[in-house]
Amino acid sequence: MPRLSGVYLFTYCALQTVIHLVLVSRTAHLFLQGSYEWLAVSQLAFIGTLLQLVDVVHCLIGLTKGNVPASLVQIFGRFAMLWIIDKCPETRDSTPAALILIVYALIEPCRYPYYGFNALGVELYPLMWLRYSAFLPLYPAGLSLEAINIALAIPYYYRTYQTEFFGIPLNAGICLGGFLVLVFPFIARFLLFHMLKQRKSKLGGTQLEKKPKRN
């Protein structure tokens, strides 16, 4: 009989799977119908992303295993990306904005079913393979779309967001441009190599760990 913690984790993973399946189906439907609007789907994207902080809590209290720094980079990176698009009315209804929501939402139904069944002690190789293989097309697509959306938002932020930091003028557009050129490539490399390492570990003949593992 599954432990209570396993049932809880399975329920949580099922909830996250449903949230992101609804998000991807809703966004794809509106996009294909030519009626996509950011505000019609973005709230669900924010909810799903913020709920992923629960994954970090699970790791910190020992309920699951995982790489907390890598998880935080992904969660806060995605939240920041959603915020950048949300505050840019000139580009949030664009094709790249719709596509990044679809890619984000597709990643999670490839992860959470594996975690959920693993929490119940059920190890299904197809789910494990999907969890550690789906990122091969989805991560490069997501990272490319993040770069495109940032680049598209730079002109708007350059015109509208300017402040001071200890008397030094700061322009949001310039900061975004600097981030895109100087920081983003290193974050992308870190995440891709982290996932490739995990894939090699899981699909390269090592045994499944007893505790469900987060990214």
TIRO-775621 format. One record per residue (C-alpha): residue in one letter; x, y, z. Coordinates in nm, 4 decimals. Example, Ala and Ser with C-alpha at 12.3 -4.5 7.8 and 13.67 -1.06 7.14 Angstrom:
! residues 2
r  u  v  w
A  1.2300  -0.4500  0.7800
S  1.3670  -0.1060  0.7140
This chain:
! residues 215
r  u  v  w
M  0.0000  0.0000  0.0000
P  0.1480  0.3412  -0.0984
R  0.2634  0.5666  0.1812
L  0.0681  0.8855  0.2475
S  0.3603  1.0943  0.1208
G  0.3571  0.8979  -0.2043
V  -0.0155  0.9565  -0.2515
Y  0.0335  1.3271  -0.1818
L  0.3184  1.3534  -0.4340
F  0.1174  1.1634  -0.6950
T  -0.1784  1.3993  -0.6442
Y  0.0457  1.7057  -0.6703
C  0.2076  1.5749  -0.9884
A  -0.1335  1.4943  -1.1359
L  -0.2485  1.8506  -1.0625
Q  0.0569  2.0000  -1.2323
T  0.0079  1.7714  -1.5315
V  -0.3554  1.8772  -1.5706
I  -0.2728  2.2480  -1.5335
H  -0.0135  2.2357  -1.8093
L  -0.2193  2.0147  -2.0398
V  -0.5027  2.2664  -2.0130
L  -0.2564  2.5494  -2.0775
V  -0.1049  2.3914  -2.3875
S  -0.4416  2.2878  -2.5328
R  -0.5987  2.6279  -2.4646
T  -0.3045  2.8235  -2.6047
A  -0.2650  2.6002  -2.9105
H  -0.6383  2.6158  -2.9829
L  -0.6497  2.9959  -2.9665
F  -0.3296  3.0247  -3.1704
L  -0.4531  2.7934  -3.4461
Q  -0.7881  2.9742  -3.4517
G  -0.6094  3.3066  -3.4945
S  -0.7632  3.4436  -3.1739
Y  -0.4684  3.4057  -2.9367
E  -0.4406  3.6710  -2.6649
W  -0.1815  3.6611  -2.3880
L  -0.4251  3.7699  -2.1177
A  -0.6552  3.4775  -2.1982
V  -0.3978  3.2172  -2.0928
S  -0.1163  3.3879  -1.9026
Q  -0.2762  3.3599  -1.5576
L  -0.2698  2.9804  -1.5787
A  0.0962  2.9934  -1.6855
F  0.1842  3.2052  -1.3811
I  -0.0061  2.9700  -1.1484
G  0.1649  2.6602  -1.2840
T  0.5078  2.8225  -1.2601
L  0.4620  2.9491  -0.9046
L  0.3335  2.6077  -0.7953
Q  0.6665  2.4612  -0.9030
L  0.8190  2.6260  -0.5977
V  0.6487  2.3422  -0.4103
D  0.8995  2.1124  -0.5843
V  1.1798  2.3035  -0.4146
V  1.0073  2.2727  -0.0768
H  0.9775  1.8977  -0.1309
C  1.3530  1.8787  -0.1861
L  1.4379  2.0973  0.1121
I  1.2311  1.8911  0.3568
G  1.3645  1.5627  0.2197
L  1.0412  1.4447  0.0601
T  1.2135  1.4163  -0.2780
K  1.5666  1.4416  -0.4115
G  1.6827  1.7014  -0.6600
N  1.9148  1.9830  -0.7550
V  1.7704  2.2852  -0.5757
P  1.9912  2.5497  -0.7478
A  1.9052  2.4147  -1.0938
S  1.5351  2.4052  -1.0054
L  1.5420  2.7642  -0.8801
V  1.7210  2.8836  -1.1951
Q  1.4525  2.7243  -1.4106
I  1.1555  2.8387  -1.2023
F  1.2624  3.1997  -1.1502
G  1.3953  3.2190  -1.5051
R  1.0590  3.1121  -1.6409
F  0.8712  3.3454  -1.4071
A  1.0945  3.6367  -1.5129
M  1.0319  3.5521  -1.8777
L  0.6563  3.5460  -1.8231
W  0.6771  3.8796  -1.6403
I  0.8834  4.0398  -1.9194
I  0.6262  3.9335  -2.1775
D  0.3297  4.0220  -1.9557
K  0.4491  4.3806  -1.9076
C  0.5183  4.4327  -2.2788
P  0.1820  4.4960  -2.4514
E  0.3535  4.5459  -2.7867
T  0.4728  4.1853  -2.8105
R  0.2721  3.9689  -2.5695
D  0.0115  3.8815  -2.8332
S  0.2798  3.7860  -3.0866
T  0.3559  3.4421  -3.2287
P  0.6791  3.4000  -3.0245
A  0.4871  3.4730  -2.7028
A  0.2258  3.2097  -2.7883
L  0.4881  2.9541  -2.8870
I  0.6877  2.9945  -2.5675
L  0.3752  2.9255  -2.3618
I  0.3156  2.6099  -2.5649
V  0.6747  2.4908  -2.5192
Y  0.6708  2.5693  -2.1461
A  0.3443  2.3809  -2.1052
L  0.4629  2.0800  -2.3076
I  0.7669  2.0275  -2.0855
E  0.5712  1.9606  -1.7660
P  0.3419  1.6733  -1.8791
C  0.6636  1.4977  -1.9806
R  0.8039  1.5337  -1.6265
Y  0.5270  1.5077  -1.3714
P  0.3700  1.1720  -1.4703
Y  0.7116  1.0093  -1.4215
Y  0.7524  1.1746  -1.0811
G  0.3988  1.0859  -0.9773
F  0.4183  0.7153  -1.0529
N  0.7709  0.6976  -0.9151
A  0.6373  0.8399  -0.5861
L  0.4029  0.5400  -0.5681
G  0.6924  0.3035  -0.6297
V  0.5874  0.2355  -0.9896
E  0.8797  0.2583  -1.2303
L  0.7653  0.2814  -1.5919
Y  1.0453  0.2960  -1.8469
P  0.8381  0.4782  -2.1154
L  0.7677  0.7603  -1.8691
M  1.1320  0.7711  -1.7625
W  1.2463  0.7816  -2.1244
L  0.9990  1.0606  -2.2022
R  1.1025  1.2615  -1.8982
Y  1.4732  1.2449  -1.9888
S  1.4336  1.2729  -2.3672
A  1.1577  1.5284  -2.4309
F  1.3920  1.8104  -2.3311
L  1.6156  1.7365  -2.6316
P  1.3840  1.9281  -2.8695
L  1.1893  2.1298  -2.6107
Y  1.4762  2.2941  -2.4205
P  1.6554  2.4325  -2.7294
A  1.3187  2.5498  -2.8636
G  1.2310  2.7130  -2.5318
L  1.5690  2.8808  -2.4924
S  1.5561  3.0116  -2.8490
L  1.2066  3.1502  -2.7943
E  1.3170  3.3117  -2.4690
A  1.5969  3.4905  -2.6536
I  1.3567  3.5996  -2.9291
N  1.0973  3.7297  -2.6820
I  1.3606  3.9223  -2.4869
A  1.4965  4.0754  -2.8074
L  1.1468  4.1764  -2.9193
A  1.0733  4.3363  -2.5806
I  1.3935  4.5427  -2.5633
P  1.2665  4.8437  -2.7678
Y  0.9545  4.8776  -2.5501
Y  1.1482  4.8545  -2.2238
Y  1.4107  5.0938  -2.3587
R  1.1430  5.3584  -2.4197
T  0.9323  5.3099  -2.1097
Y  1.1339  5.1763  -1.8148
Q  1.4099  5.3897  -1.6690
T  1.5142  5.4313  -1.3069
E  1.8162  5.5078  -1.0909
F  2.0318  5.2871  -0.8700
F  2.2400  5.4859  -0.6200
G  2.2272  5.7804  -0.8566
I  2.3262  5.5738  -1.1600
P  2.0663  5.5862  -1.4398
L  1.9423  5.2438  -1.5419
N  1.7442  5.1683  -1.8559
A  1.5529  4.8406  -1.8598
G  1.6034  4.7944  -2.2319
I  1.9800  4.8260  -2.2014
C  1.9807  4.5904  -1.9019
L  1.7799  4.3317  -2.0962
G  2.0147  4.3629  -2.3913
G  2.3167  4.3153  -2.1680
F  2.1554  4.0149  -2.0024
L  2.0720  3.8592  -2.3385
V  2.4282  3.8918  -2.4676
L  2.6386  3.8460  -2.1536
V  2.4395  3.6223  -1.9171
F  2.1726  3.4283  -2.1040
P  2.4140  3.2059  -2.3039
F  2.5752  3.0820  -1.9825
I  2.2386  3.0053  -1.8203
A  2.1294  2.8191  -2.1331
R  2.4499  2.6162  -2.1347
F  2.4153  2.5353  -1.7637
L  2.0585  2.4075  -1.8036
L  2.1297  2.2041  -2.1163
F  2.4370  2.0364  -1.9701
H  2.2507  1.9714  -1.6443
M  1.9751  1.7904  -1.8339
L  2.2205  1.5996  -2.0544
K  2.4021  1.4811  -1.7432
Q  2.0736  1.3668  -1.5893
R  1.9773  1.1865  -1.9086
K  2.3089  1.0031  -1.9213
S  2.2685  0.9025  -1.5580
K  1.9119  0.7764  -1.5939
L  1.9203  0.6206  -1.9395
G  2.2804  0.5088  -1.9334
G  2.2222  0.1973  -1.7244
T  2.2143  0.3351  -1.3681
Q  1.9442  0.2180  -1.1315
L  1.6455  0.4326  -1.0554
E  1.6697  0.6095  -0.7262
K  1.4134  0.5159  -0.4672
K  1.3064  0.8712  -0.4015
P  1.1455  1.0674  -0.6862
K  1.3916  1.3199  -0.8199
R  1.3302  1.6774  -0.9249
N  1.5410  1.8671  -1.1832
